[in-house]
Amino acid sequence: MTFQLSVFLYLYFGFLAIWLIFILTAVYHMLKFGFKTVSTLLITVLFLLVAVSMLAVSYGFISQIDWQTEISLFNSFTQPDIIIN
Amino acid sequence: MLKKIAFFVFLTILPLVLFFVIAMSQPQFFGGKITYPLMILGASAYYLFIWLFFFFSFIDYYLDVWLITNERIIDIEQKGFFSRVISEHKIFRIQDVTSEVHGVLPTILRYGEVYVQTAGTKQRFNFRQIPNPNKVRDMIIKLVERKKREIQNEEKNNI
């Protein structure tokens, strides 16, 4: 069985999509139910800044990887192994 | 909240400790064409999740509000997302106010709990981990006494 490394990347993107929904939910709650003060706004902006920074750092590492690498699993039934092409 | 912050700091440091342990014992682990990408994706997903989880905990703490006025006390409690409970009670119906400070850190940093006993449907309001609970207790008691005197004066004037 052979598949590309990008499968894991797509799974990661799926996680990011769900994560983004929760982020938007959290920001919505802060802005709707928090007191309309500068501290609420600052905390929300700080949270978003750190989240964006983490995404940027992740992108920096992820963009350097060759996701087209083929992965072969279970080439033979007698000696199952992982072979990297 | 301090315990939660310590917990999240521990969760942040844990993968770094694991990283150094594996780097010392099996340095070739990080050079693999499959292990390195998986490690990057895993670390990214882990830290993004931790940050989100921390913000959820902070929102649960930040959106809990207790308001004391000269007419009423209001308890706004955020119970997770999409669940918010607001309780309100007239101040002259307060029967008993108790403040508690337990532990070394609460004593030094002067924070604790205030319990307000009322005669309403929700009989007890709990103010958790608030600064200067003794001062808050004194303030509530003074407000209650003042309101009761006002009501008594109004009743006398009406008679």
gemmi code that builds the backbone of each chain (N, CA, C; Angstrom):
import gemmi

chains = {
    "A": [
        ("MET", (0.858, -1.197, 0.000), (0.000, 0.000, 0.000), (0.894, 1.247, 0.000)),
        ("THR", (0.638, 2.143, -0.921), (1.479, 3.340, -1.036), (0.600, 4.579, -0.938)),
        ("PHE", (1.078, 5.545, -0.192), (0.358, 6.825, -0.146), (1.363, 7.938, 0.077)),
        ("GLN", (0.925, 9.145, -0.188), (1.815, 10.296, -0.052), (1.767, 10.827, 1.380)),
        ("LEU", (2.843, 11.505, 1.740), (2.945, 12.106, 3.080), (1.890, 13.192, 3.267)),
        ("SER", (1.392, 13.730, 2.139), (0.421, 14.830, 2.200), (-0.896, 14.403, 2.857)),
        ("VAL", (-1.124, 13.106, 2.982), (-2.337, 12.632, 3.680), (-2.360, 13.203, 5.103)),
        ("PHE", (-1.196, 13.164, 5.745), (-1.128, 13.692, 7.120), (-1.350, 15.197, 7.136)),
        ("LEU", (-0.888, 15.850, 6.060), (-1.093, 17.299, 5.968), (-2.581, 17.630, 5.850)),
        ("TYR", (-3.310, 16.819, 5.077), (-4.751, 17.069, 4.932), (-5.481, 16.827, 6.253)),
        ("LEU", (-5.022, 15.807, 6.984), (-5.600, 15.569, 8.321), (-5.345, 16.775, 9.224)),
        ("TYR", (-4.159, 17.335, 9.122), (-3.804, 18.523, 9.904), (-4.692, 19.704, 9.514)),
        ("PHE", (-4.969, 19.844, 8.206), (-5.843, 20.926, 7.761), (-7.264, 20.732, 8.312)),
        ("GLY", (-7.701, 19.475, 8.376), (-9.009, 19.172, 8.967), (-9.057, 19.608, 10.419)),
        ("PHE", (-7.989, 19.308, 11.156), (-7.887, 19.755, 12.556), (-7.924, 21.278, 12.620)),
        ("LEU", (-7.213, 21.944, 11.699), (-7.171, 23.413, 11.698), (-8.554, 24.011, 11.443)),
        ("ALA", (-9.338, 23.368, 10.578), (-10.683, 23.870, 10.283), (-11.550, 23.825, 11.544)),
        ("ILE", (-11.476, 22.710, 12.265), (-12.248, 22.583, 13.510), (-11.725, 23.570, 14.543)),
        ("TRP", (-10.429, 23.708, 14.611), (-9.803, 24.637, 15.557), (-10.252, 26.064, 15.296)),
        ("LEU", (-10.353, 26.405, 14.002), (-10.769, 27.754, 13.625), (-12.207, 28.036, 14.065)),
        ("ILE", (-13.070, 27.035, 13.953), (-14.463, 27.206, 14.392), (-14.501, 27.510, 15.878)),
        ("PHE", (-13.686, 26.791, 16.651), (-13.655, 27.023, 18.104), (-13.057, 28.385, 18.431)),
        ("ILE", (-12.069, 28.801, 17.668), (-11.477, 30.131, 17.873), (-12.536, 31.210, 17.679)),
        ("LEU", (-13.285, 31.100, 16.591), (-14.318, 32.097, 16.309), (-15.382, 32.099, 17.411)),
        ("THR", (-15.716, 30.903, 17.908), (-16.677, 30.804, 19.009), (-16.153, 31.515, 20.251)),
        ("ALA", (-14.876, 31.303, 20.551), (-14.276, 31.918, 21.744), (-14.257, 33.439, 21.617)),
        ("VAL", (-13.856, 33.944, 20.448), (-13.795, 35.393, 20.235), (-15.203, 35.995, 20.308)),
        ("TYR", (-16.174, 35.290, 19.736), (-17.575, 35.755, 19.785), (-18.037, 35.900, 21.228)),
        ("HIS", (-17.738, 34.920, 22.067), (-18.166, 34.969, 23.470), (-17.508, 36.115, 24.212)),
        ("MET", (-16.224, 36.313, 23.961), (-15.513, 37.400, 24.640), (-16.098, 38.758, 24.270)),
        ("LEU", (-16.375, 38.947, 22.977), (-16.846, 40.262, 22.536), (-18.319, 40.486, 22.883)),
        ("LYS", (-19.094, 39.404, 22.921), (-20.524, 39.572, 23.187), (-20.813, 39.695, 24.675)),
        ("PHE", (-20.168, 38.861, 25.492), (-20.519, 38.783, 26.908), (-19.511, 39.491, 27.823)),
        ("GLY", (-18.351, 39.828, 27.327), (-17.386, 40.532, 28.146), (-17.771, 41.994, 28.273)),
        ("PHE", (-17.295, 42.621, 29.358), (-17.545, 44.041, 29.518), (-16.875, 44.792, 28.383)),
        ("LYS", (-17.534, 45.853, 27.939), (-17.015, 46.625, 26.807), (-15.909, 47.558, 27.304)),
        ("THR", (-14.772, 46.945, 27.646), (-13.640, 47.733, 28.149), (-12.417, 47.456, 27.290)),
        ("VAL", (-11.404, 48.286, 27.528), (-10.158, 48.129, 26.765), (-9.497, 46.796, 27.090)),
        ("SER", (-9.607, 46.355, 28.353), (-8.931, 45.110, 28.754), (-9.504, 43.916, 27.999)),
        ("THR", (-10.825, 43.896, 27.824), (-11.437, 42.785, 27.058), (-10.898, 42.754, 25.644)),
        ("LEU", (-10.845, 43.933, 25.021), (-10.348, 44.023, 23.641), (-8.878, 43.615, 23.573)),
        ("LEU", (-8.088, 44.092, 24.529), (-6.652, 43.772, 24.536), (-6.416, 42.278, 24.697)),
        ("ILE", (-7.186, 41.660, 25.601), (-7.018, 40.218, 25.837), (-7.368, 39.445, 24.571)),
        ("THR", (-8.455, 39.848, 23.920), (-8.879, 39.157, 22.695), (-7.832, 39.320, 21.606)),
        ("VAL", (-7.332, 40.554, 21.444), (-6.317, 40.813, 20.410), (-5.039, 40.031, 20.718)),
        ("LEU", (-4.651, 40.001, 21.999), (-3.443, 39.268, 22.390), (-3.573, 37.784, 22.078)),
        ("PHE", (-4.737, 37.244, 22.391), (-4.976, 35.827, 22.106), (-4.847, 35.546, 20.604)),
        ("LEU", (-5.479, 36.420, 19.807), (-5.442, 36.213, 18.346), (-4.024, 36.370, 17.810)),
        ("LEU", (-3.275, 37.334, 18.361), (-1.892, 37.552, 17.915), (-1.034, 36.314, 18.176)),
        ("VAL", (-1.162, 35.745, 19.380), (-0.380, 34.548, 19.703), (-0.794, 33.386, 18.802)),
        ("ALA", (-2.111, 33.255, 18.569), (-2.596, 32.162, 17.702), (-2.035, 32.322, 16.284)),
        ("VAL", (-2.062, 33.549, 15.759), (-1.535, 33.796, 14.410), (-0.027, 33.531, 14.375)),
        ("SER", (0.671, 33.922, 15.439), (2.119, 33.674, 15.510), (2.415, 32.182, 15.481)),
        ("MET", (1.632, 31.423, 16.219), (1.837, 29.969, 16.243), (1.590, 29.375, 14.861)),
        ("LEU", (0.566, 29.886, 14.185), (0.289, 29.401, 12.833), (1.435, 29.769, 11.885)),
        ("ALA", (1.969, 30.977, 12.046), (3.063, 31.427, 11.184), (4.309, 30.562, 11.387)),
        ("VAL", (4.623, 30.267, 12.638), (5.789, 29.409, 12.934), (5.564, 28.011, 12.356)),
        ("SER", (4.348, 27.514, 12.519), (4.023, 26.182, 11.966), (4.198, 26.178, 10.454)),
        ("TYR", (3.715, 27.252, 9.802), (3.843, 27.348, 8.343), (5.307, 27.353, 7.933)),
        ("GLY", (6.126, 28.053, 8.732), (7.559, 28.115, 8.435), (8.197, 26.737, 8.387)),
        ("PHE", (7.823, 25.879, 9.301), (8.368, 24.511, 9.339), (7.720, 23.631, 8.271)),
        ("ILE", (6.398, 23.755, 8.146), (5.660, 22.863, 7.231), (6.033, 23.120, 5.778)),
        ("SER", (6.293, 24.393, 5.442), (6.588, 24.734, 4.041), (7.936, 24.160, 3.584)),
        ("GLN", (8.783, 23.765, 4.527), (10.106, 23.250, 4.159), (10.091, 21.747, 3.892)),
        ("ILE", (8.969, 21.112, 4.119), (8.888, 19.651, 3.997), (8.352, 19.282, 2.614)),
        ("ASP", (8.909, 18.207, 2.061), (8.430, 17.698, 0.771), (7.266, 16.748, 1.038)),
        ("TRP", (6.050, 17.231, 0.823), (4.874, 16.444, 1.144), (4.502, 15.445, 0.046)),
        ("GLN", (5.243, 15.464, -1.052), (4.975, 14.514, -2.130), (5.709, 13.193, -1.916)),
        ("THR", (6.441, 13.075, -0.808), (7.172, 11.839, -0.519), (6.207, 10.661, -0.442)),
        ("GLU", (6.572, 9.571, -1.122), (5.730, 8.374, -1.126), (6.081, 7.504, 0.077)),
        ("ILE", (5.032, 6.943, 0.676), (5.242, 6.020, 1.801), (4.632, 4.678, 1.424)),
        ("SER", (5.425, 3.607, 1.561), (4.930, 2.260, 1.266), (4.801, 1.485, 2.565)),
        ("LEU", (3.630, 0.840, 2.726), (3.393, 0.028, 3.915), (3.146, -1.416, 3.510)),
        ("PHE", (3.638, -2.322, 4.310), (3.335, -3.751, 4.158), (3.630, -4.239, 2.738)),
        ("ASN", (4.908, -4.097, 2.347), (5.312, -4.588, 1.033), (5.188, -6.099, 0.922)),
        ("SER", (5.426, -6.826, 2.008), (5.257, -8.277, 1.992), (4.524, -8.700, 3.247)),
        ("PHE", (3.780, -9.809, 3.130), (3.012, -10.272, 4.281), (3.918, -10.914, 5.323)),
        ("THR", (5.077, -11.423, 4.894), (5.944, -12.109, 5.850), (6.734, -11.132, 6.686)),
        ("GLN", (7.114, -10.017, 6.083), (7.900, -9.038, 6.846), (7.324, -7.643, 6.647)),
        ("PRO", (6.249, -7.316, 7.332), (5.674, -5.975, 7.186), (6.642, -4.921, 7.701)),
        ("ASP", (6.790, -3.853, 6.930), (7.672, -2.786, 7.367), (7.264, -1.469, 6.703)),
        ("ILE", (7.927, -0.400, 7.076), (7.668, 0.906, 6.466), (8.888, 1.256, 5.617)),
        ("ILE", (8.689, 1.459, 4.308), (9.802, 1.798, 3.435), (9.581, 3.229, 2.956)),
        ("ILE", (10.621, 4.029, 3.067), (10.516, 5.415, 2.643), (11.224, 5.558, 1.313)),
        ("ASN", (10.489, 6.039, 0.328), (11.109, 6.255, -1.000), (11.734, 7.610, -1.080)),
    ],
    "B": [
        ("MET", (-7.458, 29.902, 39.501), (-6.881, 30.328, 38.218), (-5.376, 30.084, 38.214)),
        ("LEU", (-4.733, 30.276, 39.377), (-3.287, 30.060, 39.448), (-2.947, 28.596, 39.168)),
        ("LYS", (-3.782, 27.719, 39.694), (-3.555, 26.282, 39.455), (-3.684, 25.966, 37.984)),
        ("LYS", (-4.653, 26.594, 37.325), (-4.857, 26.355, 35.895), (-3.655, 26.860, 35.102)),
        ("ILE", (-3.139, 28.028, 35.476), (-1.982, 28.588, 34.772), (-0.788, 27.651, 34.933)),
        ("ALA", (-0.575, 27.154, 36.157), (0.539, 26.227, 36.395), (0.365, 24.953, 35.561)),
        ("PHE", (-0.874, 24.489, 35.473), (-1.154, 23.281, 34.686), (-0.818, 23.503, 33.222)),
        ("PHE", (-1.202, 24.670, 32.696), (-0.928, 24.941, 31.285), (0.558, 25.166, 31.035)),
        ("VAL", (1.255, 25.739, 31.981), (2.712, 25.882, 31.829), (3.350, 24.489, 31.762)),
        ("PHE", (2.869, 23.594, 32.625), (3.379, 22.211, 32.612), (3.116, 21.543, 31.268)),
        ("LEU", (1.910, 21.724, 30.735), (1.572, 21.126, 29.439), (2.435, 21.698, 28.319)),
        ("THR", (2.808, 22.988, 28.459), (3.638, 23.631, 27.430), (5.058, 23.086, 27.474)),
        ("ILE", (5.552, 22.865, 28.684), (6.947, 22.428, 28.840), (7.104, 20.929, 28.549)),
        ("LEU", (6.078, 20.153, 28.779), (6.171, 18.689, 28.659), (6.735, 18.210, 27.319)),
        ("PRO", (6.214, 18.703, 26.163), (6.782, 18.235, 24.894), (8.245, 18.621, 24.720)),
        ("LEU", (8.636, 19.767, 25.269), (10.034, 20.193, 25.163), (10.936, 19.232, 25.933)),
        ("VAL", (10.477, 18.804, 27.100), (11.247, 17.837, 27.893), (11.371, 16.518, 27.130)),
        ("LEU", (10.241, 16.074, 26.559), (10.273, 14.833, 25.766), (11.228, 14.965, 24.590)),
        ("PHE", (11.209, 16.153, 23.965), (12.075, 16.407, 22.818), (13.546, 16.234, 23.213)),
        ("PHE", (13.918, 16.825, 24.338), (15.320, 16.744, 24.756), (15.711, 15.332, 25.175)),
        ("VAL", (14.775, 14.628, 25.804), (15.065, 13.244, 26.204), (15.315, 12.381, 24.966)),
        ("ILE", (14.437, 12.536, 23.957), (14.594, 11.731, 22.731), (15.840, 12.182, 21.968)),
        ("ALA", (16.111, 13.483, 21.954), (17.288, 13.987, 21.233), (18.582, 13.438, 21.838)),
        ("MET", (18.578, 13.258, 23.148), (19.785, 12.733, 23.816), (19.954, 11.236, 23.551)),
        ("SER", (18.824, 10.511, 23.571), (18.931, 9.046, 23.479), (18.871, 8.548, 22.038)),
        ("GLN", (17.989, 9.141, 21.224), (17.798, 8.690, 19.835), (17.827, 9.891, 18.886)),
        ("PRO", (18.956, 10.515, 18.666), (18.990, 11.731, 17.831), (18.578, 11.462, 16.379)),
        ("GLN", (18.739, 10.212, 15.892), (18.391, 9.914, 14.492), (16.889, 9.941, 14.272)),
        ("PHE", (16.139, 9.952, 15.367), (14.672, 9.937, 15.279), (14.149, 11.167, 14.544)),
        ("PHE", (14.825, 12.309, 14.721), (14.325, 13.559, 14.151), (14.748, 13.760, 12.699)),
        ("GLY", (15.595, 12.841, 12.180), (16.073, 13.019, 10.811), (15.266, 12.250, 9.780)),
        ("GLY", (14.322, 11.430, 10.244), (13.558, 10.587, 9.325), (12.648, 11.398, 8.427)),
        ("LYS", (12.433, 10.871, 7.221), (11.580, 11.586, 6.254), (10.115, 11.545, 6.656)),
        ("ILE", (9.763, 10.603, 7.486), (8.373, 10.530, 7.934), (8.228, 11.008, 9.377)),
        ("THR", (9.218, 10.725, 10.198), (9.101, 11.103, 11.618), (9.184, 12.614, 11.798)),
        ("TYR", (10.050, 13.271, 11.030), (10.176, 14.725, 11.180), (8.884, 15.452, 10.806)),
        ("PRO", (8.278, 15.187, 9.639), (7.000, 15.862, 9.333), (5.908, 15.554, 10.349)),
        ("LEU", (5.832, 14.309, 10.784), (4.803, 13.963, 11.773), (5.042, 14.690, 13.083)),
        ("MET", (6.309, 14.837, 13.447), (6.637, 15.545, 14.676), (6.233, 17.026, 14.556)),
        ("ILE", (6.486, 17.628, 13.403), (6.122, 19.036, 13.192), (4.611, 19.212, 13.266)),
        ("LEU", (3.880, 18.369, 12.549), (2.414, 18.466, 12.558), (1.861, 18.209, 13.960)),
        ("GLY", (2.413, 17.196, 14.619), (1.946, 16.858, 15.961), (2.192, 17.979, 16.948)),
        ("ALA", (3.395, 18.560, 16.913), (3.727, 19.662, 17.829), (2.849, 20.880, 17.546)),
        ("SER", (2.644, 21.187, 16.278), (1.805, 22.331, 15.917), (0.376, 22.138, 16.413)),
        ("ALA", (-0.174, 20.961, 16.137), (-1.551, 20.679, 16.565), (-1.652, 20.707, 18.081)),
        ("TYR", (-0.658, 20.161, 18.764), (-0.668, 20.113, 20.235), (-0.677, 21.517, 20.825)),
        ("TYR", (0.238, 22.363, 20.359), (0.328, 23.708, 20.950), (-0.872, 24.581, 20.571)),
        ("LEU", (-1.385, 24.397, 19.378), (-2.592, 25.154, 19.017), (-3.759, 24.733, 19.901)),
        ("PHE", (-3.865, 23.445, 20.167), (-4.932, 22.944, 21.028), (-4.764, 23.459, 22.459)),
        ("ILE", (-3.540, 23.430, 22.974), (-3.281, 23.900, 24.341), (-3.650, 25.377, 24.477)),
        ("TRP", (-3.268, 26.173, 23.473), (-3.559, 27.606, 23.518), (-5.063, 27.851, 23.515)),
        ("LEU", (-5.784, 27.104, 22.663), (-7.239, 27.229, 22.595), (-7.878, 26.802, 23.910)),
        ("PHE", (-7.428, 25.706, 24.442), (-7.959, 25.191, 25.715), (-7.714, 26.197, 26.840)),
        ("PHE", (-6.525, 26.813, 26.859), (-6.205, 27.830, 27.864), (-7.145, 29.026, 27.733)),
        ("PHE", (-7.401, 29.473, 26.510), (-8.298, 30.605, 26.301), (-9.717, 30.256, 26.716)),
        ("PHE", (-10.153, 29.012, 26.471), (-11.480, 28.585, 26.923), (-11.577, 28.697, 28.448)),
        ("SER", (-10.539, 28.220, 29.138), (-10.533, 28.283, 30.602), (-10.536, 29.740, 31.059)),
        ("PHE", (-9.779, 30.579, 30.360), (-9.727, 31.987, 30.749), (-11.083, 32.640, 30.549)),
        ("ILE", (-11.769, 32.347, 29.444), (-13.093, 32.914, 29.177), (-14.076, 32.489, 30.262)),
        ("ASP", (-14.005, 31.220, 30.650), (-14.882, 30.719, 31.717), (-14.653, 31.496, 33.008)),
        ("TYR", (-13.417, 31.879, 33.268), (-13.087, 32.672, 34.466), (-13.470, 34.137, 34.264)),
        ("TYR", (-13.136, 34.702, 33.111), (-13.279, 36.147, 32.866), (-14.740, 36.570, 32.782)),
        ("LEU", (-15.586, 35.691, 32.250), (-16.988, 36.071, 32.060), (-17.853, 35.790, 33.301)),
        ("ASP", (-17.260, 35.281, 34.371), (-17.979, 35.176, 35.658), (-17.887, 36.536, 36.330)),
        ("VAL", (-19.051, 37.160, 36.568), (-19.062, 38.523, 37.097), (-20.000, 38.585, 38.288)),
        ("TRP", (-19.597, 39.291, 39.310), (-20.470, 39.562, 40.452), (-20.597, 41.074, 40.595)),
        ("LEU", (-21.841, 41.545, 40.626), (-22.084, 42.978, 40.725), (-22.805, 43.282, 42.040)),
        ("ILE", (-22.308, 44.265, 42.748), (-22.968, 44.685, 44.002), (-23.349, 46.147, 43.851)),
        ("THR", (-24.641, 46.423, 43.988), (-25.087, 47.815, 43.982), (-25.794, 48.079, 45.300)),
        ("ASN", (-26.286, 49.316, 45.489), (-27.005, 49.636, 46.727), (-28.435, 49.097, 46.706)),
        ("GLU", (-28.857, 48.490, 45.570), (-30.212, 47.944, 45.476), (-30.231, 46.414, 45.415)),
        ("ARG", (-29.206, 45.829, 44.756), (-29.239, 44.380, 44.530), (-27.844, 43.837, 44.294)),
        ("ILE", (-27.732, 42.508, 44.379), (-26.499, 41.841, 43.939), (-26.842, 40.955, 42.754)),
        ("ILE", (-25.930, 40.896, 41.810), (-26.155, 40.150, 40.572), (-25.000, 39.174, 40.384)),
        ("ASP", (-25.341, 37.929, 40.126), (-24.341, 36.873, 39.906), (-24.475, 36.398, 38.463)),
        ("ILE", (-23.450, 36.671, 37.653), (-23.449, 36.224, 36.254), (-22.411, 35.125, 36.134)),
        ("GLU", (-22.877, 33.930, 35.803), (-21.971, 32.784, 35.749), (-21.960, 32.195, 34.345)),
        ("GLN", (-20.771, 32.133, 33.768), (-20.595, 31.518, 32.451), (-20.273, 30.042, 32.676)),
        ("LYS", (-21.190, 29.170, 32.293), (-20.970, 27.721, 32.517), (-20.642, 27.095, 31.178)),
        ("GLY", (-19.396, 27.203, 30.752), (-19.022, 26.691, 29.434), (-19.569, 27.618, 28.363)),
        ("PHE", (-19.527, 27.177, 27.119), (-20.054, 28.008, 26.044), (-21.551, 27.792, 25.892)),
        ("PHE", (-22.229, 28.785, 25.433), (-23.665, 28.748, 25.171), (-24.460, 28.355, 26.424)),
        ("SER", (-23.924, 28.734, 27.567), (-24.636, 28.458, 28.820), (-24.270, 29.548, 29.807)),
        ("ARG", (-25.243, 30.405, 30.124), (-24.967, 31.559, 30.973), (-26.121, 31.700, 31.962)),
        ("VAL", (-25.796, 31.786, 33.234), (-26.820, 31.879, 34.283), (-26.672, 33.221, 34.970)),
        ("ILE", (-27.782, 33.970, 35.046), (-27.761, 35.276, 35.715), (-28.759, 35.238, 36.866)),
        ("SER", (-28.269, 35.480, 38.080), (-29.132, 35.508, 39.270), (-29.073, 36.902, 39.866)),
        ("GLU", (-30.231, 37.349, 40.336), (-30.313, 38.707, 40.883), (-31.101, 38.662, 42.183)),
        ("HIS", (-30.659, 39.436, 43.150), (-31.372, 39.411, 44.427), (-31.328, 40.781, 45.082)),
        ("LYS", (-32.472, 41.170, 45.650), (-32.562, 42.467, 46.319), (-31.677, 42.453, 47.567)),
        ("ILE", (-30.998, 43.544, 47.797), (-29.968, 43.556, 48.839), (-30.565, 43.514, 50.238)),
        ("PHE", (-31.798, 44.021, 50.406), (-32.329, 44.053, 51.770), (-32.775, 42.661, 52.231)),
        ("ARG", (-32.827, 41.695, 51.301), (-33.221, 40.323, 51.664), (-32.012, 39.451, 52.036)),
        ("ILE", (-30.843, 40.034, 52.036), (-29.657, 39.260, 52.416), (-29.701, 38.999, 53.912)),
        ("GLN", (-29.487, 37.722, 54.281), (-29.592, 37.359, 55.694), (-28.227, 37.229, 56.365)),
        ("ASP", (-27.238, 36.776, 55.581), (-25.951, 36.473, 56.212), (-24.847, 36.598, 55.166)),
        ("VAL", (-23.701, 37.126, 55.568), (-22.552, 37.254, 54.662), (-21.332, 36.662, 55.360)),
        ("THR", (-20.639, 35.757, 54.672), (-19.456, 35.098, 55.247), (-18.285, 35.243, 54.287)),
        ("SER", (-17.114, 35.587, 54.814), (-15.906, 35.622, 53.973), (-14.940, 34.560, 54.470)),
        ("GLU", (-14.237, 33.928, 53.506), (-13.280, 32.874, 53.857), (-11.983, 33.080, 53.095)),
        ("VAL", (-10.884, 32.931, 53.831), (-9.550, 32.960, 53.213), (-8.794, 31.748, 53.747)),
        ("HIS", (-8.496, 30.807, 52.862), (-7.804, 29.577, 53.288), (-6.526, 29.404, 52.478)),
        ("GLY", (-5.429, 29.100, 53.129), (-4.184, 28.777, 52.429), (-3.154, 29.890, 52.533)),
        ("VAL", (-1.913, 29.522, 52.186), (-0.796, 30.467, 52.295), (-0.905, 31.562, 51.226)),
        ("LEU", (-1.060, 31.139, 49.971), (-1.128, 32.137, 48.884), (-2.340, 33.068, 49.032)),
        ("PRO", (-3.552, 32.514, 49.300), (-4.690, 33.429, 49.471), (-4.476, 34.409, 50.616)),
        ("THR", (-3.807, 33.960, 51.685), (-3.577, 34.855, 52.824), (-2.601, 35.967, 52.443)),
        ("ILE", (-1.534, 35.599, 51.746), (-0.528, 36.600, 51.366), (-1.076, 37.546, 50.295)),
        ("LEU", (-1.759, 36.971, 49.310), (-2.264, 37.786, 48.200), (-3.656, 38.362, 48.459)),
        ("ARG", (-4.241, 37.994, 49.609), (-5.524, 38.549, 50.053), (-6.646, 38.319, 49.051)),
        ("TYR", (-6.897, 37.052, 48.759), (-8.089, 36.752, 47.981), (-8.771, 35.553, 48.623)),
        ("GLY", (-10.056, 35.415, 48.359), (-10.788, 34.313, 48.970), (-12.218, 34.288, 48.487)),
        ("GLU", (-13.090, 33.701, 49.300), (-14.504, 33.532, 48.919), (-15.400, 34.360, 49.833)),
        ("VAL", (-16.519, 34.793, 49.249), (-17.567, 35.439, 50.031), (-18.869, 34.692, 49.736)),
        ("TYR", (-19.557, 34.285, 50.799), (-20.835, 33.580, 50.644), (-21.938, 34.485, 51.163)),
        ("VAL", (-22.950, 34.682, 50.313), (-24.063, 35.554, 50.673), (-25.322, 34.699, 50.772)),
        ("GLN", (-25.883, 34.645, 51.973), (-27.089, 33.846, 52.213), (-28.302, 34.746, 52.031)),
        ("THR", (-29.236, 34.319, 51.171), (-30.419, 35.132, 50.923), (-31.674, 34.332, 51.238)),
        ("ALA", (-32.810, 35.008, 51.124), (-34.090, 34.341, 51.386), (-34.807, 34.013, 50.092)),
        ("GLY", (-34.114, 34.095, 48.968), (-34.766, 33.884, 47.669), (-34.689, 32.464, 47.160)),
        ("THR", (-35.011, 32.301, 45.865), (-34.986, 30.980, 45.224), (-33.569, 30.414, 45.223)),
        ("LYS", (-32.642, 31.224, 44.747), (-31.234, 30.842, 44.859), (-30.744, 31.356, 46.191)),
        ("GLN", (-30.572, 30.453, 47.146), (-30.376, 30.895, 48.525), (-28.970, 31.350, 48.826)),
        ("ARG", (-27.993, 30.912, 48.031), (-26.617, 31.254, 48.368), (-25.875, 31.737, 47.129)),
        ("PHE", (-25.291, 32.938, 47.253), (-24.433, 33.449, 46.189), (-22.993, 33.197, 46.621)),
        ("ASN", (-22.220, 32.629, 45.717), (-20.815, 32.375, 46.031), (-19.936, 33.270, 45.171)),
        ("PHE", (-19.141, 34.116, 45.821), (-18.157, 34.932, 45.111), (-16.817, 34.218, 45.277)),
        ("ARG", (-16.317, 33.634, 44.193), (-15.129, 32.780, 44.300), (-13.863, 33.547, 43.926)),
        ("GLN", (-12.838, 33.361, 44.736), (-11.487, 33.902, 44.476), (-11.518, 35.383, 44.119)),
        ("ILE", (-12.111, 36.164, 44.999), (-12.180, 37.612, 44.773), (-11.152, 38.304, 45.667)),
        ("PRO", (-10.654, 39.450, 45.253), (-9.689, 40.176, 46.091), (-10.377, 40.819, 47.292)),
        ("ASN", (-9.643, 40.869, 48.403), (-10.116, 41.527, 49.636), (-11.515, 41.076, 50.032)),
        ("PRO", (-11.717, 39.784, 50.297), (-13.064, 39.300, 50.630), (-13.602, 39.903, 51.930)),
        ("ASN", (-12.722, 40.223, 52.871), (-13.194, 40.811, 54.135), (-13.794, 42.195, 53.894)),
        ("LYS", (-13.147, 42.982, 53.046), (-13.675, 44.318, 52.726), (-15.003, 44.210, 51.986)),
        ("VAL", (-15.090, 43.227, 51.102), (-16.334, 43.022, 50.342), (-17.455, 42.640, 51.308)),
        ("ARG", (-17.137, 41.760, 52.258), (-18.133, 41.369, 53.264), (-18.621, 42.579, 54.039)),
        ("ASP", (-17.679, 43.409, 54.519), (-18.052, 44.613, 55.287), (-18.912, 45.543, 54.443)),
        ("MET", (-18.553, 45.677, 53.162), (-19.288, 46.586, 52.277), (-20.726, 46.095, 52.098)),
        ("ILE", (-20.894, 44.791, 51.887), (-22.237, 44.237, 51.681), (-23.074, 44.430, 52.934)),
        ("ILE", (-22.486, 44.156, 54.089), (-23.230, 44.298, 55.356), (-23.671, 45.744, 55.547)),
        ("LYS", (-22.798, 46.698, 55.264), (-23.157, 48.120, 55.395), (-24.271, 48.487, 54.431)),
        ("LEU", (-24.193, 47.984, 53.204), (-25.235, 48.288, 52.218), (-26.580, 47.703, 52.666)),
        ("VAL", (-26.550, 46.500, 53.208), (-27.777, 45.847, 53.675), (-28.398, 46.673, 54.819)),
        ("GLU", (-27.562, 47.062, 55.774), (-28.067, 47.825, 56.937), (-28.635, 49.161, 56.497)),
        ("ARG", (-27.928, 49.827, 55.551), (-28.403, 51.124, 55.064), (-29.748, 50.987, 54.363)),
        ("LYS", (-29.876, 49.912, 53.547), (-31.120, 49.715, 52.796), (-32.271, 49.414, 53.736)),
        ("LYS", (-31.991, 48.609, 54.761), (-33.044, 48.269, 55.733), (-33.486, 49.511, 56.479)),
        ("ARG", (-32.555, 50.401, 56.815), (-32.911, 51.649, 57.515), (-33.770, 52.521, 56.607)),
        ("GLU", (-33.412, 52.583, 55.318), (-34.192, 53.376, 54.358), (-35.620, 52.858, 54.269)),
        ("ILE", (-35.746, 51.521, 54.228), (-37.078, 50.927, 54.128), (-37.881, 51.222, 55.386)),
        ("GLN", (-37.240, 51.128, 56.543), (-37.933, 51.404, 57.804), (-38.377, 52.864, 57.871)),
        ("ASN", (-37.519, 53.770, 57.410), (-37.862, 55.207, 57.402), (-39.035, 55.476, 56.461)),
        ("GLU", (-39.034, 54.806, 55.329), (-40.137, 54.980, 54.375), (-41.443, 54.493, 54.980)),
        ("GLU", (-41.371, 53.365, 55.673), (-42.580, 52.815, 56.304), (-43.086, 53.749, 57.391)),
        ("LYS", (-42.184, 54.344, 58.167), (-42.578, 55.299, 59.215), (-43.216, 56.530, 58.586)),
        ("ASN", (-42.650, 57.025, 57.510), (-43.184, 58.220, 56.848), (-44.561, 57.937, 56.262)),
        ("ASN", (-44.755, 56.711, 55.785), (-46.033, 56.359, 55.175), (-47.120, 56.236, 56.234)),
        ("ILE", (-46.711, 55.816, 57.462), (-47.679, 55.715, 58.552), (-48.061, 57.137, 58.977)),
    ],
}
model = gemmi.Model(1)
for chain_id, residues in chains.items():
    chain = gemmi.Chain(chain_id)
    for i, (resn, *xyz) in enumerate(residues, 1):
        res = gemmi.Residue()
        res.name, res.seqid = resn, gemmi.SeqId(i, " ")
        for name, pos in zip(("N", "CA", "C"), xyz):
            atom = gemmi.Atom()
            atom.name, atom.element = name, gemmi.Element(name[0])
            atom.pos, atom.b_iso = gemmi.Position(*pos), 0.0
            res.add_atom(atom)
        chain.add_residue(res)
    model.add_chain(chain)
structure = gemmi.Structure()
structure.add_model(model)
structure.setup_entities()
